[in-house]
C-alpha cells in the first residue's frame, strides 16, 4: 500500500467500525471521511518527525559525531589545537 491509498483505506476502516458499532450499512459517511482525513494528518505529522531523524543531514552528522566522541574513536580538540596541527606548529 502506498501513501496515496492510505486515506481511502482508513476511510473504509472507519466506515466499517461505524457500521459494526451502529449496525448500519451503505455508502461511506462524511463522518468516516472526516475521521480518516484527521487520522492521516496525525500519521503524516508523526512520519515527518520520525523521518527527520534520518533525513536531516545536520542532525545525522551531529549524531555520528556524538557517537564517535562517546566511544573514544575521535578525540575532542579545541579549534586552536586543530589550527596549530594543520600549520605544523603543534
C-alpha atoms as a printed R data frame, in Angstrom:
   type eleno elety resid chain resno       x      y      z
1  ATOM     1    CA   UNK     A     1   0.000  0.000  0.000
2  ATOM     2    CA   UNK     A     2   1.367  3.404 -0.905
3  ATOM     3    CA   UNK     A     3   0.654  6.708  0.787
4  ATOM     4    CA   UNK     A     4  -1.989  7.700 -1.773
5  ATOM     5    CA   UNK     A     5  -4.079  4.625 -0.879
6  ATOM     6    CA   UNK     A     6  -3.905  5.277  2.857
7  ATOM     7    CA   UNK     A     7  -6.767  7.814  3.133
8  ATOM     8    CA   UNK     A     8  -9.142  5.512  1.245
9  ATOM     9    CA   UNK     A     9  -8.159  2.518  3.376
10 ATOM    10    CA   UNK     A    10  -8.516  4.457  6.628
11 ATOM    11    CA   UNK     A    11 -11.857  5.868  5.480
12 ATOM    12    CA   UNK     A    12 -13.063  2.325  4.807
13 ATOM    13    CA   UNK     A    13 -11.906  1.186  8.232
14 ATOM    14    CA   UNK     A    14 -13.768  3.991  9.980
15 ATOM    15    CA   UNK     A    15 -16.847  3.199  7.877
16 ATOM    16    CA   UNK     A    16 -16.678 -0.476  8.873
17 ATOM    17    CA   UNK     A    17 -16.211  0.395 12.546
18 ATOM    18    CA   UNK     A    18 -19.179  2.782 12.421
19 ATOM    19    CA   UNK     A    19 -21.262  0.121 10.639
20 ATOM    20    CA   UNK     A    20 -20.493 -2.556 13.206
21 ATOM    21    CA   UNK     A    21 -20.995 -0.141 16.093
22 ATOM    22    CA   UNK     A    22 -24.317  1.273 14.853
23 ATOM    23    CA   UNK     A    23 -25.476 -1.772 12.901
24 ATOM    24    CA   UNK     A    24 -25.824  0.188  9.669
25 ATOM    25    CA   UNK     A    25 -24.585 -0.247  6.126
26 ATOM    26    CA   UNK     A    26 -24.469  1.858  2.984
27 ATOM    27    CA   UNK     A    27 -22.090  4.383  1.473
28 ATOM    28    CA   UNK     A    28 -19.184  5.820  3.414
29 ATOM    29    CA   UNK     A    29 -20.402  8.608  5.666
30 ATOM    30    CA   UNK     A    30 -18.996 12.121  5.786
31 ATOM    31    CA   UNK     A    31 -18.075 11.493  9.424
32 ATOM    32    CA   UNK     A    32 -15.937  8.482  8.451
33 ATOM    33    CA   UNK     A    33 -14.241 10.542  5.719
34 ATOM    34    CA   UNK     A    34 -13.550 13.392  8.170
35 ATOM    35    CA   UNK     A    35 -12.136 10.973 10.752
36 ATOM    36    CA   UNK     A    36  -9.919  9.410  8.087
37 ATOM    37    CA   UNK     A    37  -8.607 12.811  6.987
38 ATOM    38    CA   UNK     A    38  -7.815 13.799 10.576
39 ATOM    39    CA   UNK     A    39  -6.127 10.455 11.252
40 ATOM    40    CA   UNK     A    40  -3.991 10.735  8.095
41 ATOM    41    CA   UNK     A    41  -2.860 14.239  9.114
42 ATOM    42    CA   UNK     A    42  -1.917 12.862 12.521
43 ATOM    43    CA   UNK     A    43   0.052  9.988 10.950
44 ATOM    44    CA   UNK     A    44   1.781 12.331  8.493
45 ATOM    45    CA   UNK     A    45   2.973 14.596 11.309
46 ATOM    46    CA   UNK     A    46   4.462 11.629 13.148
47 ATOM    47    CA   UNK     A    47   6.068 10.307  9.970
48 ATOM    48    CA   UNK     A    48   7.737 13.685  9.333
49 ATOM    49    CA   UNK     A    49   9.207 13.662 12.840
50 ATOM    50    CA   UNK     A    50  10.407 10.081 12.544
51 ATOM    51    CA   UNK     A    51  11.996 10.521  9.128
52 ATOM    52    CA   UNK     A    52  13.582 13.848 10.095
53 ATOM    53    CA   UNK     A    53  15.908 11.917 12.366
54 ATOM    54    CA   UNK     A    54  17.457 10.204  9.335
55 ATOM    55    CA   UNK     A    55  16.891 12.723  6.539
56 ATOM    56    CA   UNK     A    56  18.154 15.904  8.219
57 ATOM    57    CA   UNK     A    57  21.839 15.898  7.235
58 ATOM    58    CA   UNK     A    58  22.953 18.167 10.094
59 ATOM    59    CA   UNK     A    59  21.170 16.007 12.674
60 ATOM    60    CA   UNK     A    60  22.663 12.815 11.233
61 ATOM    61    CA   UNK     A    61  26.160 14.333 11.214
62 ATOM    62    CA   UNK     A    62  25.788 15.546 14.802
63 ATOM    63    CA   UNK     A    63  24.600 12.108 15.951
64 ATOM    64    CA   UNK     A    64  27.526 10.422 14.193
65 ATOM    65    CA   UNK     A    65  29.999 12.839 15.746
66 ATOM    66    CA   UNK     A    66  28.476 12.355 19.208
67 ATOM    67    CA   UNK     A    67  28.684  8.569 18.836
68 ATOM    68    CA   UNK     A    68  32.313  8.703 17.758
69 ATOM    69    CA   UNK     A    69  33.209 11.022 20.636
70 ATOM    70    CA   UNK     A    70  31.405  8.892 23.211
71 ATOM    71    CA   UNK     A    71  33.098  5.693 22.019
72 ATOM    72    CA   UNK     A    72  36.547  7.281 22.006
73 ATOM    73    CA   UNK     A    73  37.005  6.943 18.254
74 ATOM    74    CA   UNK     A    74  37.501 10.672 17.846
75 ATOM    75    CA   UNK     A    75  39.355 12.924 20.207
76 ATOM    76    CA   UNK     A    76  37.777 16.199 21.180
77 ATOM    77    CA   UNK     A    77  40.146 19.069 20.380
78 ATOM    78    CA   UNK     A    78  39.811 22.781 20.612
79 ATOM    79    CA   UNK     A    79  39.638 24.888 17.425
80 ATOM    80    CA   UNK     A    80  43.050 26.343 18.285
81 ATOM    81    CA   UNK     A    81  44.589 22.867 18.522
82 ATOM    82    CA   UNK     A    82  43.204 21.985 15.075
83 ATOM    83    CA   UNK     A    83  44.688 25.127 13.527
84 ATOM    84    CA   UNK     A    84  48.017 24.503 15.203
85 ATOM    85    CA   UNK     A    85  48.080 20.889 13.980
86 ATOM    86    CA   UNK     A    86  47.330 21.952 10.399
87 ATOM    87    CA   UNK     A    87  50.071 24.548 10.342
88 ATOM    88    CA   UNK     A    88  52.615 22.087 11.693
89 ATOM    89    CA   UNK     A    89  53.389 24.109 14.819
90 ATOM    90    CA   UNK     A    90  51.860 21.687 17.311
